Amino acid sequence: MKPPAEKGMALSEIDTPALIIDMDAFERNLGHMAEALNEHPVRLRAHAKTHKSPLISKWQMELGAVGACCQKVSEAEILVRGGVSNVLVSNQVIGETKLKQLAALAGEADWIGLCIDSKLGLDQASQAASAAGITLNALVEIDVGAGRCGVPPGQPAYELANAIAKDPFLSFAGLQAYHGSAQHIRDHAERKAAIEETIAMTKVTVDLLLENGLDCEIVGGAGTGTFEMEAASGIYTELQAGSYIFMDADYARNKAADGSPFTTFEHALFILTSVMSQPTANKSVVDAGHKAASVDSGMPEPFGLAGLSYGRPSDEHGVLQMNGTNQPPALGEKILLIPGHCDPTVNLHDWYICVRGLNTADAKVEDIWPVAARGAYF
Amino acid sequence: MKPPAEKGMALSEIDTPALIIDMDAFERNLGHMAEALNEHPVRLRAHAKTHKSPLISKWQMELGAVGACCQKVSEAEILVRGGVSNVLVSNQVIGETKLKQLAALAGEADWIGLCIDSKLGLDQASQAASAAGITLNALVEIDVGAGRCGVPPGQPAYELANAIAKDPFLSFAGLQAYHGSAQHIRDHAERKAAIEETIAMTKVTVDLLLENGLDCEIVGGAGTGTFEMEAASGIYTELQAGSYIFMDADYARNKAADGSPFTTFEHALFILTSVMSQPTANKSVVDAGHKAASVDSGMPEPFGLAGLSYGRPSDEHGVLQMNGTNQPPALGEKILLIPGHCDPTVNLHDWYICVRGLNTADAKVEDIWPVAARGAYF
């Protein structure tokens, strides 16, 4: 699919719908995270499942990140081929095909790791590494409250870690301890309480392993909603925040400690959409629906247009409705939507249209980047 | 992105997640629609927004369809380049870039049409056709109950049709009269009542135009949920059903006239997914989440596995939970999910893996088709 813009175009000339990066806000978000982590003895291993772009991972590494993480072997492949030398698949990898590909990557990159939460996972990873003549770095994933993957903290984690450490084709690299659902707890005190439990479970496990001679070089986890808590924990060594670069509408619903909106990061990702029908004076139908914006975490939100909401999405349409007294945008007019959830929204698009000066009259396309690992979900 | 399978592979060898067509059920669905419409004086113009594949459109035309319809100019481009000679963009097209592309297509294909519901849309289409030295076929979209795009039926539709008929670069081709939301009304009597209103509004408009010397060659609309009603209306000439080829979980929630499930078509599209973690005995985590299955019309449903439900989707995970007493599938096991909504699910994938004998022990990959117009939403 060809890009909906060319370098140098004005914002108004971009075809719609299009996925837009506000380069100014994006760069401030990158810089802010690098600075925030400078205060703590933790490394950033920014999550590439958000952006799916080796180019952005390398930029994050230039600003201090130790490497990237991703969720799938096919994503790791595109990152490594794109020049990212240090990649953790922060997820279980099951199946001969996937593990063979991962083992091949370990021969190309500086460092490749995966997560394990079962005996079968260990055996399959060991066989793949053995067949490829390499060693795979393996983290034990522990369930620290999310209730998804992972062995229980404490003794079960130790037993699996010990089995990994004894395996000749695996290298025990530490723990994966991510509490995904806690990222989106709106109230700060509740979010903090959830992560305090997560940190406590992780500490018990790290201590138990250390008592038994197993050092966790990596204790990984955290996301955009809680990274300051894990950063200050004294236990986590690598933070896996991803969405901070783009900051979607869902994360903006989180509250800061004083109850104010969570404004640590700025919205930097948008869907540019056009009004394609205006059947009545107070209703505008735009050309962005399910194929341009994911709605799994709520609707996208019109940017900078008070009194306007987006709703009734269908495959290629959405309806803007006035809540206030102003007129909605006119037929043919282009507006920006803040995605409800950035990761699956990015996954719908083939191109990032990078705009400089988005909020100025001189907004221009500075660059066009491929969403290189779009569809890489294997 | 490379395909997750090769021709000749057994179902169990396909990498996951993967988008699977049950070729036997798919062919039966194609045949059933062709037969059902043989009884009525209507043509099929099957909707390609469902499958996004010129190959499937051409197959539908071999079975009698007059052409294809789609929602976007970029989809139309891929259909025409893929050999589909007759394409209606069953949607408004606003903006110089898009209309220039559409006018260029009109020079390549046998028949290209679009919908218009505004004076601006008419003027822009006329200018693009004039600049390209061609004539564009234009339908007036009328709002027949969906409350999305379209001018009101009756006089406003006549006025716009008349303006189109008088334009030297446009050819008035008829009416677009689609009631999208009625497709998913569960109760048959309620669905029928909604479409009876739709048919009445359409008839009033067709009659008014005819009285004023405007003949509607095309009266287009209908979908998988209501096509039998429009087919029997005596008013509609072209039916735009799309989902019938795949039949998703959402459409399966519709009821037939006697209250039984809507089984006119069979489920023919699936997501093959693997259990990648089994943290407790009654919970299996699979490798298909938001990046493999759209959840905008409800969750995907495990196929042929009673007592099992899919839930808690995140970007790359879903959780299978037992409602009954059997054990869930084991770690590493592959299962099929029926997509909640086929169109946006297809749009996540680059490849169809076409399987013959899906429900037999000898299930094999017969072919691999690109989702050629994936991401074509401009």
HADDOCK unambig.tbl for C-alpha pairs under 7 A between the chains (distance, minus, plus):
assign (segid A and resid 1 and name CA) (segid B and resid 375 and name CA) 6.89 0.50 0.50
assign (segid A and resid 1 and name CA) (segid B and resid 376 and name CA) 6.72 0.50 0.50
assign (segid A and resid 16 and name CA) (segid B and resid 378 and name CA) 5.86 0.50 0.50
assign (segid A and resid 17 and name CA) (segid B and resid 378 and name CA) 6.04 0.50 0.50
assign (segid A and resid 92 and name CA) (segid B and resid 276 and name CA) 6.39 0.50 0.50
assign (segid A and resid 93 and name CA) (segid B and resid 276 and name CA) 6.85 0.50 0.50
assign (segid A and resid 94 and name CA) (segid B and resid 276 and name CA) 5.66 0.50 0.50
assign (segid A and resid 94 and name CA) (segid B and resid 332 and name CA) 6.32 0.50 0.50
assign (segid A and resid 95 and name CA) (segid B and resid 332 and name CA) 6.76 0.50 0.50
assign (segid A and resid 149 and name CA) (segid B and resid 277 and name CA) 5.82 0.50 0.50
assign (segid A and resid 149 and name CA) (segid B and resid 279 and name CA) 6.00 0.50 0.50
assign (segid A and resid 149 and name CA) (segid B and resid 285 and name CA) 6.96 0.50 0.50
assign (segid A and resid 150 and name CA) (segid B and resid 279 and name CA) 6.14 0.50 0.50
assign (segid A and resid 151 and name CA) (segid B and resid 279 and name CA) 6.15 0.50 0.50
assign (segid A and resid 276 and name CA) (segid B and resid 92 and name CA) 6.39 0.50 0.50
assign (segid A and resid 276 and name CA) (segid B and resid 93 and name CA) 6.86 0.50 0.50
assign (segid A and resid 276 and name CA) (segid B and resid 94 and name CA) 5.64 0.50 0.50
assign (segid A and resid 277 and name CA) (segid B and resid 149 and name CA) 5.82 0.50 0.50
assign (segid A and resid 279 and name CA) (segid B and resid 149 and name CA) 5.98 0.50 0.50
assign (segid A and resid 279 and name CA) (segid B and resid 150 and name CA) 6.13 0.50 0.50
assign (segid A and resid 279 and name CA) (segid B and resid 151 and name CA) 6.13 0.50 0.50
assign (segid A and resid 285 and name CA) (segid B and resid 148 and name CA) 7.00 0.50 0.50
assign (segid A and resid 285 and name CA) (segid B and resid 149 and name CA) 6.95 0.50 0.50
assign (segid A and resid 290 and name CA) (segid B and resid 344 and name CA) 6.30 0.50 0.50
assign (segid A and resid 291 and name CA) (segid B and resid 344 and name CA) 6.05 0.50 0.50
assign (segid A and resid 291 and name CA) (segid B and resid 347 and name CA) 6.87 0.50 0.50
assign (segid A and resid 291 and name CA) (segid B and resid 377 and name CA) 6.75 0.50 0.50
assign (segid A and resid 295 and name CA) (segid B and resid 296 and name CA) 6.63 0.50 0.50
assign (segid A and resid 296 and name CA) (segid B and resid 295 and name CA) 6.63 0.50 0.50
assign (segid A and resid 296 and name CA) (segid B and resid 296 and name CA) 6.75 0.50 0.50
assign (segid A and resid 315 and name CA) (segid B and resid 344 and name CA) 6.65 0.50 0.50
assign (segid A and resid 332 and name CA) (segid B and resid 94 and name CA) 6.34 0.50 0.50
assign (segid A and resid 332 and name CA) (segid B and resid 95 and name CA) 6.75 0.50 0.50
assign (segid A and resid 344 and name CA) (segid B and resid 290 and name CA) 6.30 0.50 0.50
assign (segid A and resid 344 and name CA) (segid B and resid 291 and name CA) 6.05 0.50 0.50
assign (segid A and resid 344 and name CA) (segid B and resid 315 and name CA) 6.64 0.50 0.50
assign (segid A and resid 347 and name CA) (segid B and resid 291 and name CA) 6.89 0.50 0.50
assign (segid A and resid 348 and name CA) (segid B and resid 348 and name CA) 6.55 0.50 0.50
assign (segid A and resid 348 and name CA) (segid B and resid 375 and name CA) 6.58 0.50 0.50
assign (segid A and resid 349 and name CA) (segid B and resid 375 and name CA) 6.32 0.50 0.50
assign (segid A and resid 375 and name CA) (segid B and resid 1 and name CA) 6.89 0.50 0.50
assign (segid A and resid 375 and name CA) (segid B and resid 348 and name CA) 6.58 0.50 0.50
assign (segid A and resid 375 and name CA) (segid B and resid 349 and name CA) 6.34 0.50 0.50
assign (segid A and resid 376 and name CA) (segid B and resid 1 and name CA) 6.73 0.50 0.50
assign (segid A and resid 377 and name CA) (segid B and resid 291 and name CA) 6.77 0.50 0.50
assign (segid A and resid 378 and name CA) (segid B and resid 16 and name CA) 5.85 0.50 0.50
assign (segid A and resid 378 and name CA) (segid B and resid 17 and name CA) 6.03 0.50 0.50
